[in-house]
Amino acid sequence: MKKTTPFAAARASGESAPRPLTPPLRVWIGVASLAAAVAMVRAGWLEPIVGGIVDQAARNIISLILCFSALMTLMLWFLRESGHAPAVKRAVIGGLLGAVALGAAVLRIERVSGDLVPEFAFRWSPSRDRLLPQHRPEPPAPQGEAVAAAPWQASTDDFPKFLGPTGSCGIDSPVLDADWDARPPRRLWKRPIGGGWSGFATCGDHAVTLEQRGDDEIISCCSVVTGAPEWAVAVKGRHETVLGGVGPRSTPTIVDGVVYAHGATGWLHAIDGATGRVLWKKDVLDELGIDPVAHATMVSWGRAGSPLVADDLVIVPAGGPRTRRSAQDPEFLSLVAFDRATGARRWITGAEQISYVSPELVTFGGRELIVSVNEAHVAGYDPADGHEIWEHPWLGHSNSDASCSQAMPVGDRRLFLSKGYGIGAAVFEIEKNDAEPWTLREVWKNSAMLKTKFTNVAIHEGHAYGLSDGILECVRLDDGTRRWKAGRYGQGQLLRVGPLMLVQAESGEVVLVDASPEKHVVRGRLAAIDGQTWNNLCLSGSRLLVRNAEEAACYELPLLSKAGMSNDPVAAPVTGTTP
């Protein structure tokens, strides 16, 4: 007797055939194809096809979309063709929607990594910075009473501003001992710190940074030796976004014992370092008539430009849009300069929205200039009065594909630029500077190299070293040839120290690497701090200061003497953790 299947019997009786309870081959082929596409994206196989513009964050987004598509393929089969009873379908869909709703109700995104990987926390748990003791201002001194304090004494070991004494992300001394196995760095102290991505700046044995504690944005000073707090200045203000995190993001500048600090919400302070007394302060947005709500939307991740001190001026990015202006005034301003002594405004310049790059004073084309990477172009300005000498397009938007990397001079007539978001690196050369405006021509450009999303490059002996989409890369500056690319550090930071580099991974680990075009050589590793770390390194003599949005620490690094022998720090006195 011939065996009859349920499907054949149903057709013979004129009834509709029952649907299969397991997905058919075409569904599995679709899901397998999407899974294969995810594997290709994660492995970076698409990068040569699209010219290297797909960074790790884009891969994560594409992978998420493809995984969601695979899930939806199975769900559509389940709802339309699975053959399950309607009650079963309603129960399954209801359960899934309930789980999603419950997750949204009890969880929030605490922070997002540089590659757009979220970290979740319960909605009822406070942000980490709110768990720290809040700032309590000291009572003012009686009127007429002088505050006696010795002025800060600068030293040759000072790291007084963003990216070091020259702002180049590199220093030539001290001479580090690279044998960390025999003589490892020793921790001097570690303590909690408020939120933010500010780095440390030092003067003598004093270190200054910016942090967020609750609703206060704070400029804080501590001892380099012990980590003990020395003073703090607070202003009401809080910058917070899901993608950018909480708190200030610029690094203070210290000149002649005075601390200049520029916060994420626009406050600019001049503070006497010895006493913590505010000499003057400015609300930059209010000073320029800028709408703070519209500005926060356009400069989405907070004002990040560190102050530039040039002679008697303090220069910071300006911004916009301006609501208080005359009809002929520009809606946006690129830079504003204040008097160092009084805080009075001296000049404003540029008509382009700001980026997340700090203005810098460089010698370029035989002339001292302020170079500023603005939202969609890089420009050079005269320090005396701020007038624009040259400008060149450098595409970006400060609420999406933003510029965060400094322009770096290469010799007297060339300028190196880099960024993430599919732009990569380029070198430009002055083509004409006998009259203003100057013109620049492109020497080379490569969208697949030195995609420095949140970081900067260090230039050493004709080569640029930087974290390209989280991987350390060496590129020859003459022609843009890649020498090597190796080591996955995430969206971290680096600092060149002589022929070596300190690379701080996004995880908080510090890695000692050769600054050599021959190959990627790791000399040592240090588990410095834990947690997402976007903050820049600070090296003051042999003392390495590191921090992130949760903790700060100081390590004594082993040095080589002039004779080539190691000055071993192991015998140095131990300082415990500062609460």
C-alpha positions in Angstrom: 0.0 0.0 0.0 1.4 3.4 -1.0 2.3 5.7 1.9 0.5 9.0 1.9 2.0 12.1 3.5 -0.2 14.6 5.4 0.4 17.2 2.7 -0.7 14.8 -0.2 -3.7 13.7 1.8 -4.7 17.3 2.4 -4.4 18.1 -1.3 -6.4 15.0 -2.3 -9.3 16.0 0.1 -9.3 19.6 -1.1 -8.1 20.9 2.2 -5.3 23.5 2.6 -1.9 21.8 3.2 -0.6 22.2 6.8 2.5 24.4 7.1 5.8 22.9 8.2 6.8 23.4 11.8 10.5 23.9 11.0 11.9 26.5 8.6 12.3 25.4 5.0 15.6 25.4 3.1 15.1 28.9 1.6 14.8 30.4 5.1 18.0 28.7 6.3 19.8 29.8 3.2 18.8 33.5 3.9 19.8 33.3 7.6 23.1 31.6 6.6 23.8 34.3 4.0 23.3 37.0 6.6 25.5 35.2 9.1 28.2 34.9 6.4 27.9 38.7 5.7 28.3 39.4 9.4 31.5 37.3 9.4 32.8 39.2 6.3 32.1 42.5 7.9 33.7 41.6 11.2 36.8 40.3 9.5 37.2 43.5 7.5 37.0 41.8 4.1 34.9 44.7 2.8 37.6 47.2 3.5 39.6 46.8 0.2 36.3 47.0 -1.7 35.1 50.3 -0.2 38.5 52.0 0.0 39.1 51.6 3.7 36.2 53.8 4.9 34.5 51.1 7.0 35.9 51.6 10.5 35.2 49.3 13.5 32.2 51.3 14.6 30.6 51.1 11.2 31.3 47.3 11.2 29.5 47.0 14.5 26.5 48.9 13.1 26.4 46.9 9.9 26.7 43.6 11.9 23.8 44.7 14.2 21.6 45.5 11.1 22.5 42.1 9.5 21.8 40.2 12.8 18.5 42.0 13.1 17.6 41.1 9.5 18.3 37.4 10.2 16.1 37.5 13.3 13.3 39.2 11.3 13.6 36.6 8.6 13.0 33.8 11.2 10.2 35.9 12.8 8.4 36.4 9.5 8.5 32.7 8.8 7.2 31.9 12.3 4.3 34.3 11.9 3.3 33.5 8.3 4.4 30.0 7.5 5.3 28.0 10.6 1.9 26.3 11.0 1.8 26.9 14.8 -1.5 27.8 16.4 -2.4 31.5 16.6 -2.3 31.3 20.4 1.3 30.0 20.3 2.3 32.8 17.9 0.7 35.4 20.1 2.4 34.0 23.2 5.9 34.0 21.6 5.6 37.5 20.1 4.1 38.8 23.3 6.9 37.3 25.3 9.6 38.9 23.1 8.0 42.3 23.1 7.6 42.1 26.9 11.3 41.2 27.3 12.2 44.2 25.1 9.9 46.5 27.1 11.3 45.2 30.4 14.9 45.8 29.3 14.1 49.3 28.2 12.3 50.0 31.5 15.1 48.8 33.8 18.3 49.4 31.8 20.0 52.5 30.4 23.1 53.0 28.3 25.7 54.1 30.7 28.4 54.7 28.1 29.4 53.7 24.6 32.9 52.7 23.5 34.8 54.3 20.7 33.5 51.4 18.5 29.9 52.0 19.5 29.6 49.1 21.9 27.2 50.0 24.6 27.7 49.4 28.4 24.4 49.1 30.3 23.4 50.0 33.9 20.2 49.9 35.9 18.1 53.0 35.5 17.9 53.5 39.2 21.7 53.4 39.8 23.3 56.9 39.7 26.1 57.8 37.3 29.5 57.0 38.7 30.5 60.7 39.1 27.4 61.3 41.3 28.7 58.7 43.8 31.8 60.7 44.6 31.9 63.4 47.3 30.5 66.6 45.8 32.7 69.8 45.8 32.3 72.0 48.8 33.7 75.5 48.1 36.0 76.9 50.8 34.6 80.0 52.6 36.0 83.3 51.2 38.9 84.9 53.0 38.0 88.0 55.0 38.0 91.1 52.9 41.4 92.7 52.6 43.2 89.6 53.9 46.0 88.4 51.6 46.3 84.8 50.8 50.0 83.9 51.4 51.3 81.2 49.2 54.6 80.5 47.3 54.3 80.8 43.5 54.5 77.6 41.6 58.1 76.8 40.4 58.3 75.5 36.8 60.8 72.9 35.9 62.2 71.3 32.8 60.1 68.2 33.6 56.8 70.0 33.3 54.1 68.8 31.0 52.2 72.1 31.0 49.5 71.6 28.3 47.6 69.3 26.0 50.0 66.8 24.2 53.1 68.1 26.0 55.3 71.1 26.1 55.4 71.6 22.4 51.8 70.3 21.7 53.3 67.7 19.3 52.3 64.5 21.1 56.0 63.9 21.7 58.8 64.7 24.0 62.6 63.9 23.7 63.3 63.4 27.4 63.5 61.6 29.8 65.3 58.5 28.4 63.1 55.6 29.3 64.5 52.2 30.3 62.6 49.8 28.0 63.2 46.7 30.0 60.0 46.6 32.0 60.4 42.9 32.7 63.5 43.6 34.8 62.5 47.0 36.1 58.7 47.4 35.9 57.0 50.7 36.5 55.9 51.2 40.1 52.6 52.7 41.2 52.8 55.7 43.4 49.1 56.2 43.9 45.7 55.5 42.5 42.4 57.2 43.4 38.8 57.7 42.2 38.2 60.8 40.0 35.2 62.5 38.5 33.9 61.9 35.0 35.4 63.4 31.8 38.1 63.0 29.2 40.5 65.7 30.3 44.2 64.9 30.7 46.6 66.1 33.3 48.9 69.2 33.0 51.7 69.7 35.5 53.9 72.4 37.0 56.5 71.2 39.4 54.9 68.7 41.8 51.4 69.9 41.0 48.9 68.3 38.5 45.7 69.8 37.2 42.8 68.3 35.4 39.0 68.8 34.8 36.4 66.5 36.1 32.6 66.2 36.6 31.1 65.5 40.0 27.3 65.6 39.9 26.2 69.0 38.6 29.6 70.6 39.1 32.3 70.9 36.5 35.5 71.1 38.5 39.1 72.2 37.8 41.0 70.2 40.4 44.7 70.2 41.5 46.5 67.4 43.3 50.0 66.4 44.3 51.9 64.5 41.6 53.8 62.7 44.3 50.9 61.5 46.5 47.7 62.2 44.6 46.4 64.2 47.6 43.9 67.0 46.6 45.3 70.5 46.9 42.4 72.7 45.6 39.4 72.7 43.4 37.3 75.3 41.6 33.8 74.4 40.6 31.2 75.9 38.3 27.6 74.8 37.8 27.3 72.9 34.5 27.1 69.4 33.3 27.7 68.0 29.8 26.3 64.6 29.2 25.5 62.6 26.0 25.0 58.9 25.4 27.8 58.6 22.8 30.2 61.2 24.3 29.8 60.4 28.0 29.8 62.8 30.9 32.0 65.7 31.8 34.7 68.1 30.4 37.0 67.0 27.7 39.8 69.5 27.4 43.2 69.7 29.2 44.2 72.7 31.2 47.2 74.9 30.2 49.6 76.2 32.8 51.8 79.3 32.1 53.7 81.3 34.7 51.9 79.5 37.5 48.5 80.3 36.2 46.0 77.6 35.2 43.8 78.2 32.2 40.9 75.8 31.8 38.1 75.5 29.3 35.1 73.5 30.2 32.7 71.4 28.1 29.8 73.9 28.6 31.9 77.0 27.7 33.4 78.3 30.9 36.9 79.6 30.7 38.9 80.1 34.0 42.2 81.7 34.9 43.3 80.4 38.3 46.3 81.1 40.4 48.0 77.7 40.8 49.5 78.4 44.2 46.3 79.3 45.9 43.4 78.0 43.7 42.1 81.6 43.6 40.1 82.5 40.5 41.7 85.5 38.7 39.0 85.8 36.2 36.4 83.7 34.4 34.3 84.0 31.2 31.2 82.2 29.9 32.4 82.1 26.3 28.9 81.3 24.9 27.4 84.3 26.7 30.3 86.5 25.8 29.8 85.9 22.1 26.0 85.8 22.2 25.8 82.1 21.3 22.6 80.1 21.7 23.7 77.4 24.2 20.9 74.9 23.2 21.5 75.2 19.4 25.3 75.1 20.0 25.0 71.9 22.1 23.1 70.3 19.2 25.6 71.3 16.6 28.7 70.6 18.7 27.2 67.4 20.1 30.0 66.0 22.2 31.0 69.1 24.2 33.5 71.8 23.7 36.9 70.1 23.8 39.5 72.7 22.7 42.3 73.3 25.3 43.3 76.9 25.8 46.2 78.3 23.8 48.4 80.9 25.5 50.3 83.1 23.1 52.2 86.0 24.6 49.5 88.0 26.4 46.5 86.2 24.9 44.4 83.2 25.8 42.8 81.7 22.7 40.0 79.2 22.6 37.5 77.9 20.0 34.4 80.2 19.7 31.3 78.5 18.1 27.8 79.4 17.2 25.0 80.1 16.2 25.0 83.6 17.5 21.7 85.1 18.4 23.1 88.5 19.6 24.9 90.0 16.6 24.4 92.7 14.0 23.3 91.8 10.4 26.8 92.0 9.0 28.4 89.8 11.7 28.9 86.1 11.0 26.6 83.5 12.6 29.6 81.4 13.6 33.0 82.3 14.9 36.0 80.1 14.8 38.3 81.6 17.5 38.2 84.1 20.3 41.1 85.7 22.1 41.1 87.1 25.7 43.6 89.2 27.5 45.7 87.0 29.8 45.8 89.5 32.7 42.2 90.7 32.7 40.0 88.4 30.6 38.9 91.2 28.4 38.1 90.1 24.8 40.8 91.1 22.4 39.7 89.7 19.0 37.4 87.2 17.3 38.0 85.6 13.9 36.8 83.0 11.4 33.2 82.3 10.3 33.1 78.5 10.7 31.7 76.3 13.4 34.2 74.8 15.8 35.4 71.2 15.9 36.9 69.2 18.8 40.5 70.3 18.0 42.6 72.7 20.0 44.1 75.9 18.5 47.9 75.6 18.3 50.8 78.0 17.7 53.2 76.8 15.0 55.9 78.1 12.7 54.7 77.5 9.2 56.0 79.0 6.0 58.6 81.0 8.0 55.8 82.7 10.0 54.3 82.1 13.5 50.7 81.2 13.0 47.7 80.0 15.0 46.5 76.8 13.2 42.9 75.8 13.9 41.0 72.7 12.5 37.5 74.0 12.3 34.3 72.0 11.5 35.0 71.7 7.7 38.3 73.4 7.1 41.7 74.1 8.5 43.0 77.7 8.7 45.9 79.8 9.7 45.5 83.0 11.6 47.8 85.9 12.6 48.2 85.8 16.5 48.4 89.6 16.7 44.9 90.4 15.5 43.4 87.1 14.4 43.0 87.8 10.7 42.9 84.8 8.5 46.0 84.2 6.4 45.0 80.9 4.6 42.4 78.2 4.7 41.9 74.8 3.1 38.9 72.4 3.1 39.0 69.6 5.6 35.5 68.0 5.6 33.6 67.2 8.7 30.5 67.9 10.8 30.7 68.5 14.5 27.5 66.5 15.1 28.6 63.4 13.1 31.9 62.9 11.3 33.8 65.3 13.6 37.4 66.3 13.5 39.3 65.5 16.7 42.9 65.3 15.6 45.5 68.2 15.7 47.2 69.5 12.5 50.9 68.6 12.7 53.7 70.6 10.9 56.1 68.6 8.9 59.1 70.8 8.4 58.5 74.5 7.5 56.2 74.2 4.5 54.1 71.1 5.0 51.2 70.2 7.3 49.9 66.8 8.2 46.2 66.2 8.9 44.3 63.0 9.9 40.9 61.9 11.1 38.5 59.0 11.2 35.1 58.5 9.5 36.5 57.6 6.1 38.8 60.6 5.7 42.2 59.2 6.7 45.4 61.2 6.4 46.8 63.8 4.1 49.8 66.1 3.7 49.5 69.6 2.3 52.2 72.0 1.2 52.3 75.8 0.9 52.2 76.6 -2.8 52.2 80.3 -2.5 52.9 82.5 0.5 54.3 85.7 -0.9 50.9 87.4 -0.6 47.7 86.7 1.4 45.8 84.6 1.2 48.2 81.7 1.0 47.4 78.6 -1.1 48.0 75.0 -0.1 48.2 72.0 -2.4 47.7 68.4 -1.6 50.9 66.3 -1.6 49.2 63.0 -0.9 46.0 61.7 0.7 44.9 58.2 1.6 41.5 57.4 3.2 42.7 54.0 4.4 45.6 55.3 6.6 45.9 56.8 10.0 42.1 57.0 10.7 42.7 58.8 14.0 39.1 59.0 15.3 39.8 60.3 18.9 43.5 60.5 18.9 46.6 62.2 17.5 49.7 61.2 15.7 53.3 61.4 16.9 55.9 62.4 14.3 59.4 61.0 14.6 62.2 60.9 12.0 60.0 61.3 8.9 57.2 59.0 10.0 53.8 59.4 11.6 52.6 57.0 14.3 49.0 56.8 15.3 46.0 54.6 16.2 44.2 54.0 12.9 40.7 52.8 13.8 42.3 51.4 17.0 45.3 49.7 15.3 48.8 51.2 15.7 50.1 52.3 12.3 53.4 53.8 11.0 53.3 55.8 7.7 56.1 57.5 5.9 55.4 61.2 5.5 57.2 61.9 2.3 54.8 59.8 0.2 52.2 58.3 2.4 53.6 54.8 2.3 52.5 52.5 5.1 55.4 50.8 6.9 53.4 48.6 9.2 50.1 48.3 11.0 49.8 46.0 14.0 48.5 45.8 17.6 44.9 46.4 18.5 44.6 49.1 21.2 41.1 50.4 20.6 40.3 54.1 20.6 43.1 55.0 23.0 45.9 57.6 23.1 49.7 57.7 22.7 52.7 59.8 23.6 56.2 59.5 22.0 59.1 59.7 24.5 62.3 59.8 22.5 62.6 56.6 20.4 59.8 54.9 22.3 56.0 55.3 22.5 53.6 55.0 25.4 50.4 53.7 24.0 47.4 53.7 26.3 44.7 51.3 25.1 41.0 52.1 25.4 41.0 49.5 28.1 43.4 51.5 30.3 46.5 49.3 29.7 49.7 51.2 28.9 52.0 49.5 26.3 55.6 50.5 25.6 56.4 50.3 21.8 59.3 51.2 19.6 58.9 54.3 17.5 60.6 52.6 14.6 59.5 52.2 11.0 61.0 48.7 10.8 58.3 46.8 12.6 55.9 46.9 15.6 57.9 45.9 18.7 56.3 45.8 22.1 58.7 46.4 25.0 56.5 46.2 28.0 52.9 46.3 29.3 51.4 47.9 32.4 47.9 47.4 33.7 47.6 51.1 34.7 43.9 51.7 35.2 40.6 49.9 34.4 37.7 51.1 32.3 37.1 53.0 29.1 40.0 55.4 28.7 40.0 58.2 26.1 42.2 60.6 28.2 45.6 61.7 27.0 48.8 60.6 28.8 51.0 63.0 30.9 54.6 62.3 31.6 56.3 64.7 34.1 59.9 63.6 34.5 59.7 59.9 35.4 56.2 60.1 36.6 53.4 58.9 34.3 50.0 60.3 35.1 47.0 58.5 33.7 43.2 58.8 34.1 39.8 58.0 32.7 36.3 58.8 33.8 36.5 56.7 36.9 40.1 56.7 38.3 43.5 58.4 38.2 46.9 57.0 38.9 50.6 57.8 38.9 53.5 55.5 38.1 57.2 55.9 38.4 58.8 54.7 35.1 62.4 53.4 35.1 64.9 55.7 33.4 68.3 55.3 31.9 71.1 57.6 33.1 73.4 59.4 30.7 75.8 56.5 31.1 73.1 54.1 29.9 72.6 52.5 33.3 69.1 52.2 34.8 67.9 54.4 37.6 65.8 51.7 39.2 62.7 53.1 41.0 62.0 49.9 42.9 63.7 51.3 46.0 61.7 54.5 46.0 59.3 54.9 49.0 55.9 53.5 48.5 52.9 55.8 48.6 49.5 54.2 49.3 46.3 54.7 47.5 44.8 58.2 48.1 41.1 58.0 48.9 
